[in-house]
Amino acid sequence: MTEQDPGVSAHDNRRQVLYWRLLARLFDPEEQATLESSSLAVVENMDLPAALLDPQASVGAIVQRHPELADEFDGLMVPAPGSAADGGPGDEGRDRAAEVRRAALVSKVLLNVFAPGSGTVTAGQLSRWQSDAGWLERALGCEPGGLRGGRPAGGAVGHGVGPHGSGSRRAAPDLSRLIPALGPELGAIEADLVKRMRLREVLADPRLAAQLTPSMSLIEQLLRDKDNLSGVALANAKALIRRFVDEVAEVLRTQVERTTVGALDRSVPPKRVFRNLDIDRTIWKNLTNWSPEEERLYVDRLHYRHTARRTTPQRLIVVVDQSGSMVDSMVNCTILASIFAGLPKVDVHLIAYDTRALDLTPWVHDPFETLLRTRLGGGNDGMVAMSLTQPKIAEPRNTVVVWISDFYETRVEQLFENMAAIHRSGARFIPVGSVNSAGRGSVNPWFRERFKDLGTPVLSGHIRKLVHELKTFLA
């Protein structure tokens, strides 16, 4: 047996004190006097600044006063090669004093990010939290902003490279699983801070506004408050909405364009242009003209691909419930309608409603302008939207009506009878519970059962299913 280092138990006790304080502060914002005083003694013993225990001090502010700590925070939570966490030799050769120091720094980062407090949030508090979240990402081997976007930094995580490519640290496999799980959690915390913040104050400051991460929660807040904004604040709000719209549109456009609309019409001769030239078929059809002596293929006839598609003008009517519970659907469907409106032979109409209906068709090609005209909130009265929908159904066989709502309505039976009449007329009626990226959303059970009996079951909320249904109808 080897004699135990008398300092081992002391270092272990110090590390446990710091982690017990971390757990206590995460679950209860009230200070535990004994843990606080013990932790202060540990921090001072390690020649670390007492500000590490100050909840109001950001990591960035501490690093600014103590720049030598910057390198310690980088890759802080990525196990070093040969450590016990990395599958190394275990207790032998462990630097227990360094582990205590690391515990103090880890505790600071985690508390600042995951214990953001309650009550109204100021612009400065949001800015500090975003900065601290960036330091957490750096501690995990990511670039600032990478974890919230789900992107590890340049192969830093899980590729044996530290945050600066030095190779001094190597990410354990569990980190690669941790990052996708932490990203949404950070997004949820930031969304909650945005809800509690003085949003107008942030929007009036271009520097702070530029740091906001566009998210559905933020867009909802902006759409609700847009009528109270002006000048710089309104311009920054519009810029954030447009950024979010463009990001979502890029994803949806890819899904829509994976399948072209309409079958090939072979009755229309192909255009004899180079881009339509079918090289493989041309060679195959002219193989009899091959000259072995000259090793040359003589082509006496060129073959071209048919590109014209047999399409009947189709009318797509999208009706969206814009009440408070359907914000995700309003944003996603507005963007989706604009993408389908850009396809040939598709006539798209967009109607939004709560207790009033609004025909947004004139702006359907520009989802940004459409969203600026919405009025989120209010109750549900689908009959006001039905009065705008029915006159648009001129040729039922060539019409699809997509109705997105949770179907908690005021005039339940009257609305369902009108929907059933649209279905019986020969038009395609597609009820959708919600349209969001997660596929979650509640639907009035009364409507769900009757749509199933009608033969038009409610689609689950994932937007990919709606895209598939629409492409099938328009093909």
Sequence and secondary structure as in RCSB ss.txt:
>XXXX:A:sequence
MTEQDPGVSAHDNRRQVLYWRLLARLFDPEEQATLESSSLAVVENMDLPAALLDPQASVGAIVQRHPELADEFDG
LMVPAPGSAADGGPGDEGRDRAAEVRRAALVSKVLLNVFAPGSGTVTAGQLSRWQSDAGWLERALGCEPGGLRGG
RPAGGAVGHGVGPHGSGSRRAAPDLSRLIPALGPELGAIEADLVKRMRLREVLADPRLAAQLTPSMSLIEQLLRD
KDNLSGVALANAKALIRRFVDEVAEVLRTQVERTTVGALDRSVPPKRVFRNLDIDRTIWKNLTNWSPEEERLYVD
RLHYRHTARRTTPQRLIVVVDQSGSMVDSMVNCTILASIFAGLPKVDVHLIAYDTRALDLTPWVHDPFETLLRTR
LGGGNDGMVAMSLTQPKIAEPRNTVVVWISDFYETRVEQLFENMAAIHRSGARFIPVGSVNSAGRGSVNPWFRER
FKDLGTPVLSGHIRKLVHELKTFLA
>XXXX:A:secstr
     HHHHHHHHHHHHHHHHHHHHHH  S  HHHHHHHHHHHHHTT  GGGG TTS HHHHHHH GGGHHHHTT
TTS  TTSGGGT   STT  HHHHHHHHHHHHHHHHHHH   SS B HHHHHHHHHHHHHHHHHTT  TTTTTTT
  STT TTTT  TTS  S    HHHHHHHHHHHHHHHHHHHHHHHHB HHHHHTSHHHHHH    HHHHHHHHHH
GGG  HHHHHHHHHHHHHHHHHHHHHHHHHHTTS SSEE TTS    SGGGB HHHHHHHTGGGEETTTTEE  S
   B    EE   EEEEEEEE SGGGHHHHHHHHHHHHHHHTSTTEEEEEEEESSSEEE GGGTT HHHHHHT  
      HHHHHHHHGGG SSGGGEEEEEES    SSHHHHHHHHHHHHHTT EEEEES  BSS      HHHHHH
HHHHT   B SBHHHHHHHHHHHH 
